[in-house]
Amino acid sequence: MCIEKSPWEKAVEFHGHACPGLAIGYKAAEAALSVLGYARDIDEEIVTVVENDSCAIDAIQSILGCTAGKGNLIFRNHGKQVYTVGRRKDGKAVRISLRFNAMSGASGESKEDVIERIIHADIKELFETSEVNLDLPGRAVIFKTVQCSQCGEGVMESKARVSEGRIVCPDCIEEYSRGW
């Protein structure tokens, strides 16, 4: 018999270990779902803008289903524990910001205790949440691949440049413009 894993267990499996950062992302995702009333994204219906590159992002990917590969996970790394999650069907979005002192705990608290405290905390204790306007990006576009005339590698057509009638990838454009 197969036992379904909880969202937390799935996030830990995806990330590779349990840690306080992952727990923050888990609770941020929980906060987003409570406001937006959605389940995990399947086809770019949910878009998330993250303002850090911490462990929390793995929980966002695992629980909300927003990924860089689908184009519905957008990084604006400002070093802030802030997550803005919106849904395309009606444009509703919520900004979720970790409260400044939310991580303050008892001195000598173990990592496991911190994780448990975060996971069981009330969302309002951890985060400021507010509905916001989010300029949602278009759905992911698949571009044709073209071949760089210098290195021979394939490059997305929208990223390639043309110099003196030759297609050049971003890595080679500098060398090419200096006159190979």
C-alpha positions as CSV (number, residue, x, y, z in Angstrom):
1,M,0.0,0.0,0.0
2,C,1.3,3.5,-0.9
3,I,1.1,6.2,1.6
4,E,0.8,9.8,0.1
5,K,3.6,12.1,1.4
6,S,2.6,15.4,3.0
7,P,3.5,18.6,1.2
8,W,6.3,19.1,3.8
9,E,7.7,15.7,3.1
10,K,7.6,16.3,-0.6
11,A,9.4,19.6,-0.1
12,V,12.1,18.0,2.0
13,E,12.6,15.2,-0.6
14,F,12.9,17.8,-3.4
15,H,15.4,20.0,-1.4
16,G,17.4,17.1,0.0
17,H,17.1,17.9,3.7
18,A,14.9,19.7,6.3
19,C,16.1,23.1,7.3
20,P,14.6,26.4,8.7
21,G,14.9,28.1,5.3
22,L,12.8,25.3,3.7
23,A,10.3,25.6,6.5
24,I,9.9,29.4,5.7
25,G,9.2,28.6,2.1
26,Y,6.8,25.9,3.1
27,K,4.8,28.4,5.2
28,A,5.0,31.1,2.6
29,A,3.5,28.7,0.1
30,E,0.8,27.8,2.6
31,A,0.1,31.5,3.1
32,A,-0.3,32.0,-0.7
33,L,-2.6,29.0,-1.1
34,S,-4.8,30.2,1.8
35,V,-5.3,33.6,0.1
36,L,-5.5,32.4,-3.5
37,G,-7.4,29.2,-2.8
38,Y,-5.4,27.2,-5.3
39,A,-3.7,23.8,-5.3
40,R,-0.3,23.1,-6.9
41,D,0.2,24.7,-10.3
42,I,0.0,22.5,-13.4
43,D,0.0,24.8,-16.4
44,E,1.5,28.2,-15.4
45,E,-1.8,29.3,-13.8
46,I,0.2,30.5,-10.7
47,V,3.2,32.8,-11.0
48,T,5.6,33.5,-8.1
49,V,8.1,36.3,-7.9
50,V,10.8,35.5,-5.3
51,E,13.2,38.1,-3.8
52,N,15.9,35.8,-2.6
53,D,17.8,32.7,-3.6
54,S,17.5,30.7,-0.3
55,C,16.4,27.2,0.5
56,A,12.8,28.6,0.8
57,I,12.6,28.7,-3.0
58,D,12.7,24.9,-3.2
59,A,9.6,24.7,-1.1
60,I,7.9,27.2,-3.3
61,Q,8.7,25.1,-6.4
62,S,7.7,21.8,-4.7
63,I,4.4,23.1,-3.2
64,L,3.2,25.7,-5.6
65,G,4.6,24.1,-8.7
66,C,6.2,27.3,-9.9
67,T,9.5,26.7,-11.7
68,A,12.1,28.6,-13.7
69,G,11.7,26.0,-16.5
70,K,8.0,26.7,-16.9
71,G,8.6,30.4,-16.7
72,N,6.3,31.0,-13.8
73,L,9.1,31.4,-11.1
74,I,10.7,34.8,-11.4
75,F,13.9,35.7,-9.5
76,R,14.4,39.3,-8.3
77,N,17.1,38.5,-5.8
78,H,17.0,41.5,-3.4
79,G,18.1,39.4,-0.5
80,K,14.6,39.6,1.1
81,Q,12.3,36.8,2.3
82,V,9.5,38.1,0.2
83,Y,7.3,36.1,-2.2
84,T,4.6,37.5,-4.4
85,V,2.2,34.9,-5.8
86,G,-0.5,35.6,-8.4
87,R,-3.0,33.7,-10.4
88,R,-3.6,34.4,-14.1
89,K,-7.3,33.8,-14.3
90,D,-8.3,36.9,-12.4
91,G,-5.0,38.7,-11.6
92,K,-5.3,38.2,-7.9
93,A,-2.0,38.4,-6.1
94,V,-0.6,38.3,-2.6
95,R,2.7,39.7,-1.3
96,I,4.1,37.6,1.6
97,S,6.9,39.1,3.6
98,L,8.7,37.4,6.5
99,R,8.3,39.5,9.6
100,F,11.6,41.0,10.8
101,N,11.7,39.2,14.1
102,A,9.8,36.1,13.2
103,M,12.9,33.9,13.4
104,S,13.8,35.0,16.9
105,G,13.5,32.0,19.2
106,A,14.9,30.8,22.5
107,S,18.7,30.8,22.8
108,G,20.1,27.3,22.3
109,E,17.1,26.2,20.2
110,S,18.1,23.2,18.0
111,K,17.6,23.3,14.2
112,E,14.9,20.7,14.6
113,D,13.1,22.9,17.2
114,V,13.3,25.9,14.9
115,I,11.8,23.9,12.0
116,E,9.0,22.6,14.2
117,R,8.3,26.1,15.5
118,I,8.1,27.5,12.0
119,I,6.0,24.7,10.6
120,H,3.4,24.9,13.4
121,A,3.4,28.7,13.6
122,D,0.4,30.7,12.6
123,I,1.0,32.3,9.3
124,K,0.2,35.8,10.7
125,E,3.0,35.3,13.3
126,L,5.5,34.7,10.5
127,F,4.4,36.9,7.6
128,E,2.9,40.2,6.6
129,T,0.5,39.5,3.8
130,S,-1.2,42.0,1.5
131,E,-3.1,41.7,-1.7
132,V,-1.2,43.6,-4.5
133,N,-1.3,44.3,-8.2
134,L,1.2,42.0,-10.0
135,D,2.0,42.6,-13.6
136,L,2.0,39.0,-14.6
137,P,4.4,38.0,-17.4
138,G,3.1,36.2,-20.5
139,R,3.1,32.4,-20.6
140,A,6.4,30.8,-21.5
141,V,7.2,31.0,-25.2
142,I,9.2,28.3,-27.0
143,F,11.6,29.9,-29.5
144,K,13.4,28.3,-32.5
145,T,17.0,27.2,-31.9
146,V,19.6,28.6,-34.3
147,Q,23.3,27.7,-34.7
148,C,26.0,30.1,-33.6
149,S,28.4,30.7,-36.6
150,Q,31.4,30.8,-34.2
151,C,31.1,28.0,-31.7
152,G,28.5,25.9,-33.5
153,E,26.3,25.6,-30.4
154,G,22.5,26.0,-30.6
155,V,21.1,29.2,-29.1
156,M,17.5,30.4,-28.6
157,E,16.8,32.6,-31.6
158,S,15.6,35.5,-29.3
159,K,19.0,35.5,-27.6
160,A,21.1,35.3,-30.7
161,R,22.6,38.3,-32.4
162,V,23.4,39.0,-36.0
163,S,26.8,40.6,-36.8
164,E,27.9,41.1,-40.3
165,G,25.2,38.8,-41.5
166,R,26.3,36.0,-39.2
167,I,24.3,34.5,-36.3
168,V,26.3,34.7,-33.0
169,C,25.4,33.6,-29.5
170,P,25.8,35.8,-26.5
171,D,29.0,34.0,-25.4
172,C,30.7,34.6,-28.7
173,I,29.4,38.1,-29.6
174,E,32.2,39.9,-27.7
175,E,34.9,38.0,-29.4
176,Y,33.2,38.3,-32.8
177,S,32.9,42.1,-32.5
178,R,36.6,42.3,-31.7
179,G,37.3,40.6,-35.1
180,W,38.3,37.0,-34.8
